């Protein structure tokens, strides 16, 4: 899917349903969470969406709605040996 996002109309992939699904895949923390490979693929798709050309205001709204910084901070805190954003 990642390789097709570059040429697909942004409205087809940057919407609440599709981005929400990708975020759910990434946020899986339970034993029933998707495989690491699937989570990596979801991250790649989100990266492609954010990297896509679009008007600056639209892109900023998309990035803010995805709450990327708080999400990455939470993920970093969950890595072995990671102490969150401060690295402690």
Number of C-alpha atoms within 10 A of each C-alpha: 10 14 10 10 19 15 8 12 11 15 7 10 16 18 12 12 11 13 18 13 13 19 17 15 20 21 15 14 12 7 7 7 14 16 13 12 9 14 19 14 17 21 17 16 21 21 13 18 22 17 12 17 11 12 8 9 9 10 17 13 10 18 14 11 10 17 10 12 12 11 13 13 14 14 16 17 16 13 10 7 10 13 13 15 14 9 9 8
